[in-house]
């Protein structure tokens, strides 16, 4: 069976900050897992529209096409799926948007034959075994699968499946032109001499989301905080270094600092061959503690992404951030004093955002810009993405909710303005004005993030 796995281009207007710079690890993990288990029974290609344009005529070369969908690219995935059906392909949809809205998608879109919710490696393998008549796998037994019955009615299988990360192989980069990602990184950061970057993930899940339900805008769906095998992670980094000369690693995991014992063991296990690799990591503000700095130094942590979000304590509380303005500044100053760069993320339009809270965030950003120690930041407007608290607030608390309950396509450009109208104390135009003011503070800093509004 010939299979194409596709990451369609974004059709919602927002450009993500690392577009085309890092390979799609989720898709590569699925491709690797399937190939390792089915061998010559399948051939798999990957098309990532972050680095290449998909020619729809390619669909004629495949028996099955799988699409990865976020809310930002779901419309494009559906359009491509209709073309794939015209070419006689079976179609499978996965990704976060599909995981949240699978039943609605299956009811509304005839272009998708199957939908796999949440983590797809094992369900996709079982589906392919069913289609290839390998073993005795029935559709009814495939967890996380949504499909249509013989009468055409949507069927969503019961149960759920969460990967044991210890059992997954290292995602192979051979399915993509990996050097194009490296080149895009170099083009984005020309000031970094000999910058050769790659990405990995050390864990999945977020303990804060498990404990509290997560930040109001968070739409991550991983269940439980799970870690990969440390030796395997270092083997992956060594592979990237030896094969592609990688000298910088972006760990896309949200919460590996929450388990300090795991993180220390990871640092202590660093092989001599990787001593010169630098790291860019994510962290909650409260995880930046003095005892972590020596570990950062030993690991060569060059930069830390910090979810700052707001300079207003009331908004931080209403957004379930679990931090304050003082704890934000404490973390930033600690990193600055330790000569570790930080990458602050700001979200405007949080619940009950007002002129006063916007001013508080602006003043915080003024203070941050005066502290120094950063060369990039992200300022975005809140988007109620399916899977987030904010999306459920729109569903449950507004007149639009009834209409949204039946939709599979979400207009984020409209929804972020609707959110501002119903859940903040300022209009959307004012939010954008403050975004521009904050961006203007960082004249010497590379600024990422945007709303979904198209510029004139």
N, C-alpha and C positions, 0 to 999 in steps of 0.2 A: 504494500500500500504506500502510495506517495502522499506525503503530508506537508502542508505549509502552515507554519505558525506565524501569525502576523500581529504586530503592535501598530495599529493604525494611527495616522496623524491626528492631532488635536483639531477639532472643528468648533471649539467654543471660544476661541479668541485669546485665551491666556497662554503665555509662553512660560514653560517651567524653567527654573533657574539653571538646570544642568542638562538641557535638551541636547542630545547627540554627544554627550561627553562620557556617559557611562552605559554599559551594556545592560539589557533587560534581564536581570538575574532570574526572575521568576520564570520567564519563558525558557531561558537556557536550562534551568533546573528540570523543567518538564521534558524538554527535548532530550536531555542527557539521560534522565530516568527511563524514558520510553525506549530509547535506542539501546541502553544497557540491558533491558529486559526482553526486547523483541528482536534485536539484532537485524538480520537480513530480511525479516518479514516486513520491515518498514524502511523507507528513506525519508529523511526529515530535512526541510529547509526552513530558515527563519528570515522573515522580512521585518526589519525595524524601521518604521518611517521617520524615526528621529534622525536616521542617517541616510536613508535612500527612499526614493519614490516608488510606490507599488504600481506596476503596470497590471491592470486588471486582466489583460490577456494571459498573464502567468497562471491564472486559475485553471486554464485549460490543460495544464501539465500535472494536475493533482487530483487525487481521489477524495481528499478531505482537507478542509481548511479550518484551522482554529484561530479565533480572534480573542485578543486580550482587551478588555474594555474597562476604562474608568468612566466617570461621568463626563469627562472632558472629551473623550474620543468615541463615545458609544454611538453617536449618530453616524460617524464615518464607518464604524465597524458594521452597522446595520446596512448601510449603502453598499459596502463591499460584499457583504454576505448575500445580498440579492443578486449581484453579478456572479458570485461563486455558484449560486444555485443555477443560474442560467447556463453555466459551463458544466453542470452535472455533478458538482461536488456535494459531498456531505459537509455540513457546517456545525461547528462546535463553538460555543461562547463561554468565556471564563473571565475572571478578573473581579475587582471589587464592586463595580456597578452591577454586574450580573449576579453576584452573590447576594446583594441586598434586594434586587428587583426581579429575581428570576421568574417568579410566577407571573408577574405582569408582562415581562418580555415574552414568555412562551405563549401567553394569551394574545398578545398584540402583534407579534412579528412571526410570520410564516417563514422567514428567511433563515431561522435557526432551527436545526434539527435537534440539537442537544445543548443543554446548559450545564456546566459544572460549577457548583458553588464552592467558595472558599478554596482550600488548598487542593490542587488538581492532579498532582503526580499520580497517586494511586487510582483515583476514579477514572482518569483518562486512560491509564493502562488497562483497567478492567473493561472500559468501553471498547477499546481497540481489540482486545481479546474476543469480546462478543462479536464485533463486526468481522473479525478474521476467522471466527469459529475455532479459536484456540482454547481448549478446555471447555467447560460447560458453565459459561458466565451468562446469567440472564440480566436483562436491564433492571428488573425489580430488585436485584441484590446489590446494585452499585450505589454506594452511599454518596451523597452530595449531588446526585444526578437528577436533572429535570428533563422530561421528554414528553412526547405525545403518545397516548394510547392508540390502539388500532382504529378507534372511532374518532380520533383527532383531538381528544380532550387532554389538557396538560396534566402530567403526573409528576409529583415531586416526592421522591423517595424519602422515607423517614430515616432518622438517625443522623449522625454527623461523624466526621473523621478528621482528626488532627494529626499531622505528620510527626513522627519521631525523627527529629532532625539528625540524630545520630545514624540513621539508616539511609540518608540521602547521599548520593555521590556529589563530588565537586562539580558544579556547573561547568560544562565545557564551553569555551569561547570559540571553538572551531566552527560553530554554526553561523557566526557573523564575521564580518571584516573588522576584527578587533582594533586594528591599527587606525581605523577611521575615528574611533572614539578617542584614542590617544591624541590624534592630530587635532580634533575639535577642542580638546582641553588646552592644548598648546596655543591654539588660535585665540581662545577666550582669555588666557592668562599669559600674554607674550612677555610680561615682566618677569615671569618665573623661568629662569634659565634651566634648560634640560629637565622640563617638567613632564614626567611620564606617569600618568595616573591610571589607576584601575580601582574597581569597587568589589567589595565582599559584604556578606552579612554574617555577623557572629551569633546573632540570636533573633528570635521573632517574638512579638508580643510586647505588651506594655503593662507593667505591674500597676501603674497609676490608673490606667483604664480598667483593669480588673478590679481594683479596689473601689473606685469612685464612679465608674462609668465614663471617665475620660473628660478631656477638655471639650468645651462646648462645640468647637469646630472640627474636632478630630473624627475622621472616618476610617481609621485603621480597624481591620476586622480580625486580626490574628487572635487566637484564643490561648490564654495562658502565656507565661513567660518561659520560653524554651531556648536552650543553648545548644550550639553545635559542639562537636568534639574539638578540643583545642588543638590537638596534633593535626587534625584534618585541615583546620583553618590555616595553620602555618604552612602545611603542605601546599595549599592553594596559593598562598602568597608567594612561596618559593617558585611555584610553577609560573605565576605571572611575571616574576622577576627574571627567571631563566628564559622564558619563551618570548616575552615582550619587553624586557628591560625595564619593567615597572619600578619606580622608586618612590611612589606615593600611593597610599591606600585610603580610600573613602569607605568607612564602615557605615552602611546605611541603617544599621540597627538603632532603635530608639532608646533602649533601656539596659545596655550591658553594664552600665555603671551602678545600677541598682544592686547588683550582686557583687559587692566589693571583693569577696573571696575569689569568685570566678575571675574577675578582672585582674586581680593580682597574680593568680595562677597563669593567666594568659600572658601577662607581661613577663613573668619569670620563665616561661617556656619558650621565649623567643629564641630561635636558632641563631647561631653566629652568622649564618649566611644572610640573615635579614636585618642585621644591625643598623644598616643605613637607610632602611625604609622609614618614611615619615607617615603620619596618620592624620586624617581629618575625621573627627567623631561627633556624634550627637550627644547632647546631655540636657536633662532638666536642670534648671538653675540650682536647685537645692542639692544636687549631687556634686557640685563644685565645692569641695572642702579641702582644707590645708593638707590633710593626710593623702589626698589623691594626687597632689602636685608632683611628688617624687615619682609616682607611677607614670604620670604623663611624660615626665622628662625621660624616664628610662625607655618608654615606648616611642619616643620621638613624636609625641603629639604636637603637631604644628598649629592646629586650629580646632576650635570647638564650636559647633553650632548650638546656639542657645535659644530656647523658646522664650523670649522676653515678653512679647505680645502687647503689653500695655504698661503705662506708667501710672495707672490709676488703681489704687488698692481695691476700691469697691468693685471695679470691673473685673479685676483678676479673681476676686472671690466669686462673683456671679458666673464667671467662665470656668470655674472649677480647676483653676491653674495650680492651687496649692503653693503660692509664692506671693511675695510682696515686692514693692519698689525697693525697699532696703535690701532684701535678699538678692534681687537682681544686681544692684550696684556692688554688693559685697562679692558676688561671684565674678563680675567683670573686672573689678579692681584686683582680685586675687590672680586672675589669669594675666592681666596686664603686668602686675608686679613680677610674675613668673616668666615674662616674655613669651607667653603663649597667646596666639591670636584668637579672636573670637568672632563669630558670625551671628549677630543678633537678628532674630525674626520678630517683626512687628505685625500684628493683625488689628486693623481698624474696623469698627462696626460691631464690636462686642455687645452683648446685651446691655441695654440702657446707656449706650454710648451717648455722650453729651458734649457740648462745647467745652465744659470744664474738664471732662475726662480726656478729650482730644488735646487740650492744652497741657494737661499733666503728662501725656505721652510725648508731646512735642518737647516739653522741658526736659523730660528724661533723655530723649534722643540728643538734645543739646548737650546735656552732661556727658553722655556716652561719647559723642563726637569730640568733646574736649579731653576725655581720658586718653584717647588714642589706642593703638594696638589692634585696629581692625582695618581690613582692606576690602571688605564686602559686607553687604547686609541685604535683608529682604523686607519689603513693606508690601503687604497685601490687604485686600478688603475681604471681610468674612463672606464665604460662600457656603450656603447650607447644602452640603453634599450628602446624598443618600448614605446612611450608615452613621451620621453624626447626630449629636443631641440637637443641634440647631435645625436640622432637617425635620426631626420629629416634633420640634416646637412649632414649626410651620404647619406640619400635618395636623397636630392636635389643637393648635391655638388660633388658627385663622380660617377665614372663609374659603381660602384657596385649598385647604387641606383635603376636602372631599374630592376636588378635581385631581389633586396630586396623587391620591391613593390609587387611581386607575392608570396613571401614566408610567411609561417606561423611558421616555425621553424627557430630560430636564433642561430647561432653558436657564442656564446659570446667569446669563446677563440680566434677564428679567428677575430671577429669584434673589440675587444679591441686592437689587434695588428694593424689591418687595420686603426683604428682611429688614433693611434699613428703615423703611416706612413703618413697619409694624413692631420692631423690637429695639429701635434706638430712638433717641430724642433729638436727632438731627436728620437732615435730608441727605440723600446719597451724594449730592453735589458737594456738600460741605465735607463729607468723608474724603472724597477725592481731592479736595483742596488741601486738606491736612496731609494726605499721602504725598502730594507734590511738595508741600512745605518740608516734610521730614526728609524726602529724597534730596531736596535742595541743600539740606545741612551737610550732606555727605558728598561734597563736590570732588573730593579726592578718593572717594570710595566707589567700588563697583556695586551698583544697586540692582537687585533682582526683585521680582514680584510685581504683580499688577492686579487690576480688576479685570473682569471679562469685557469691559466696555471698550469698544473700538475707538481709537483716537481719530479726531477729525483731520 
